[in-house]
Amino acid sequence: MTSWLERIAWLRWPAAIALLVALALHEGIADAFALIARTGAVLLWLVPLHALPLLLDARAWQLLLDKRISLSALWWIAVVREAVGRLLPVLGIGGELAGIRLGTRYLPDVSRVSASVIVEMLVTIAVQYALAMLGLVLLRVHASGSGSGIGNVIGAGLVISLPVCVAAFVVAHRGAPFHRLEAMARRWLDPAHALAAKLDGKRLDRDIRTLLQQMPLLARAFAWQFAGYVLGAIEAFAAFDMLGHPVSVAGAIAIETLTQAVRNAVFIAPAGLGVQEATIVAIASAFGVDRQAALSFALLRRVREFVWGGIALVLLRAAEPERAETFARERG
């Protein structure tokens, strides 16, 4: 059984790369690069723009921690969390484990930090559902008829996955399932590490339930995360304007929210390769954007992710040199 899972895990990479190559050849990657080259250095402004959504996301996490860690510290940890979660083949949980590890450098209460990260993950699920619904409405109202196909697929995916997500909330609120997460964290950490020794499954379950019972707090965290994702649409709006193919505010929000929804749903695709680019092209074209321009933006977003991954590596190297070397080796 394990060998089959390992084979599937490795097959993800050639499948994702093949999808990306097919998309690039079909849409004309040479024209996309030519458009980027003509636009020039002004596109570099897209890199610092991403700091703003990360700041709002860090604020949501800070609220769940009862403001016991500074916003600046949580912001740089958020940079590392996103890089690990997006760029490493760890099925989307490596970033959260990195967040727990780094968060305990500022707040030694391992259970409290772990509970905040787990509850934040649940809030993120709710936020992404709300954002996907917003994106589908914008796609239906403002896009051309060509967007109905991908809209129907995304909508069906949301309906199918909803029971699983609701069950996750129910189990977290009423059950005690996180001893398994504790075991995963112990494997990820060095078993002899002091942090692993401090993990307490029973207390972790209790801290999670305590946070989930604070509905006003969850609502505020939801609002900050939601605002952060919507603010992320600035990247799409600004990029298409710079490329000479402007898109409406509704289109930018739909591109951002639905791309996030699809990427998170197809988490088995390593780093979202191919999936993210195909989604951007399909949704942007539904809003009247030239497909080569859409591919140009998809490539720019991928470059931005790697730039922020480099920033994360620098921050991680400063905090934990050994972990940074592991990150670099896994990135090749």
N, C-alpha and C positions, 0 to 999 in steps of 0.2 A: 504493500500500500504506500509506504513511504517513498519507494523508488519511483512509483507512478507520479506521486505529487511532485517529486523533484524534477522529473522529466517535464511535467506540465509547466512548472515554474520556469525552467529554462526555455521551453518552447515559446513562452510569452514574448521573449526578446525578438527572435526572428519574425514572428507574426506581426509584432508592432512595427518593426523596421520595414517590413514588406508593405504594410499599409501606408506608412509615411512615404516611402519611395513611390508607390503607385499613385498616391495623391499628388505628390510633387511633379511627377512626370505628366499626369493627366491635366493638371491645372497650369503647367508651364512655369517651372521653378526659375528658369533663366529670366523670364519677364518679371517675376516677383523680385528677384535680386536686383535687376536693373532699376526697378522702381525705387527700391530702398537706396541704391547708390545715387540716383538722381535727387532724392529728397535730402540726403546728406546728414551732417552732424546734428541737425536740429532734433533728430530722433533720439539722441542721447538723453533728452529731457524725460523720456519715458521711464528711465531707470529710477531716478529719485521720486517720481510720482507714486511708486509702489510703497513708499514708506508710510504714506498716509493711511491706507487701509490696514496695514499692519499695526499702526498705532491704535486705531479704534478697536481692533481685535484684542490687543494687549490690554486695553482699558476694560473690556468685558471680563477678561481673565482676572484682572486686578480686583474687580468687584466681588468675584467669587472667592477671592483670597482675603476678603475683608480689608483690602488696601494694606496688607501687611508686607508687601513688596513694592518697591517704587515702580512707577510707570516706565521709567527709562530702562531699568533692569529687565522688566517683563518684555519691553519692546525688542531688545537684542535677543532675548531667549525666543521670542516669537519668530525672529528672522531665522534662527537656527532650526526651530521646529518645522517651519515651512520648507526649508531647504531639505532637511532629512526626509520629511514626509513626501515631498514631491520628487526628489531626485534619486532616492535609494529604493531598491526593490524590496520593501518591507511591508507591503500590503497596507500602507496608510497608517500604521500604528507606531512606526519608529520615531516620528516627530513628537508624538505624545510622550513616549518613554524618555526621549532626550529632554523634553520640557520638564518632566519630573526630576530627572537627574540634576539639571541646571538650576531648577527652582529651589531645590533643597540647599543650594549654596547660599541662598539668601534667607530661607526659612527652613530651619532644620527639621521641622515637623513633617516627616515623610508622608504620613497618612493624610494630613490636611492638604498638602500640595497635590498628592495623587488624586484625592477626592475632587479637588477643584478642576483638575485636568479632565477627569472622567465626566463630570457634570458638564463641563464646557463642551466636550464632544457631543453629549446629548443635546445641548442647546444648539450646537452647530447643525445637527441633523434637522432640528425643527426650523432653523433659519434657512437652510438650503431647500427644504420643502416649500417654505413660503416664497423664497426667491424664485424657485422653479415655476410656481403657480403665477407669480407676477410676470415672469418672462413669457410664459405661454399665453397669458392674456395680451401682452404687448405684441407678441408674434401674431396672434389671431386678429387683433384690431388694426395694427399698423403695417404689417408686412404684406407682401404680395401672396398670391395663391400658391406659389412654389414652396412657401414655408409650412403649408398645412401637413405635408408628409412627415417631416422631421418632428413637427409639433405633436402629431398623433403618436409617434413612436415614443417621444419623451413622456407624454401624458400617460401612455399605457405602462411605461416603466415605473412611473410614480405610483400608479394605482397598485401594481403588482407588489412593489416593495413596501408599501405603507404598513401592512400587517406586521412585517418583521420589525420595522422601526417602532411601532406602537408597543410591540411585545418587549423591546429593549427597555423602553421607559418603564413599563409595568414591572419587569423583573428587577430593574435597578431600584425602584421605589419600594417594592414589597418583598423582594427576595434578598439573597446574599450570594451573588454569583462571582464576586470579584476576587475570590481566592485563586481563581484561574489566571486572572490578570496579574495577580501577585506572583504566581509561579512563572509567568512569562517574563516579568520584570527581573526576577531572580536569575533567569537564564541569560537575559540580555546583559545584566550587570555581572561583574565578577562575584561569584558566590561568597568570596572572602571579603568583599567590599563592605564597609561599615553601613552603607545605605541599604543594602540587601538585608542586613541583620535587623534593621529598624522597621521593616515592613510588618504590619499587623493587619491580617485580613479582616478580623472581626471589627476592629476599629475603623478600618477603611469603609466597610459596608455601612457602619453607623454614621460616619461623616458624610457619606454620599446621600443617605436618606435625609439627614439633617438639612443639607443644601437643597435637595429636591422639594422639601416642604416649605421653602421660603419663596413663594410665588412672586412677590414684588421684586425680589432680588433676581430671580430668573428672568422676569420681564425686562428688567433694566439690562441684563447681560444680553438678552435677545435683541434689544433695541440697538445696543452698541455694535454687536456683530452684524446685524442687518444693515446698519448704516455703513459699516466698513465695506461690505460686499458691494453695496450700491455705489459707494464712492470709488470702488475699483473700476467702475464703468468709465471713469474719467480717462483711463488709459486707452480704451477703445475709441472713445470720442476724439481725444487729442491725436491719436495715431492716424486715424483715417483722415482727419483734417490735414495733418502734416503731409500725408501721402497724396493729397489732392483728390480724395474720394470721400467727402464728408458724409457722415451718417447722423441721423436724428438722435436726440437724447433717448427716446424710446428704443431705438435700434441698438444704441450702445449698451443700455441696461439689459436688453434681451440677450445680446451677444454674451455679455459677462455672466449673467445669472444662469443661462441655459448651458453655457460651456462648463461652468463649475458643476452643474447638476450632472451632466453627462460624464465628465471626467471622474467624479466621485462615484458614480454608479458603476462605471467600467473600471473599477480599481485594479482589476487583474492585469490591465495593460500597464507595463512598467513605465513610470513617469508620464503616463497618459499619451505616450508616443503614438502619433497617427490619429488617435481618437480626438484629442484636443484640436488638432489642426483641421480635421474633417468637419468637426462641429462648427468651428469658427467660419469656415468657408461656406457651409450650408446655410447657417443663420444669417451671416452678413449678406450673402447674395439674395436672400429673401427680402432684405431691406434695400435692395437696389444697388449694393456695392459690387463693383467689378470683382470677378473671382480672383484675378491676379493680385488685386489690391488686398483682398481678404487673405490670400495666402501670404502676402508680404507681412500683414499684421500678425498672422499666426507664427511666422518665422521670427519676427521681432519679439513676440511674447516669449518664445522659446529661448531666445538669446537673453532676454531680461531675467528669466528664471535661472540661467546659468551664471549670470553676473551676480545675482543675489545669492546664489549658491556659493560663489567665491567669497562674497562678503561674510556669509555664515561661516565658512571654513576659517577665515581670518579670526573671527570672533571666538570660534570654538577652539582654535589653536591657542589663543591667548588664555582661555579658561582651562582647557583640558588638552594638553599637547598629545597625549596618547590617543584620545578619542578622535582628535583631528586627523592623525595619521591613518587611523582605521577608515574614516570617512573618505580620505583622499584615495586610499587603496581601492575601496569599493567603487569609487567613481572611475577608476582606471587612470 
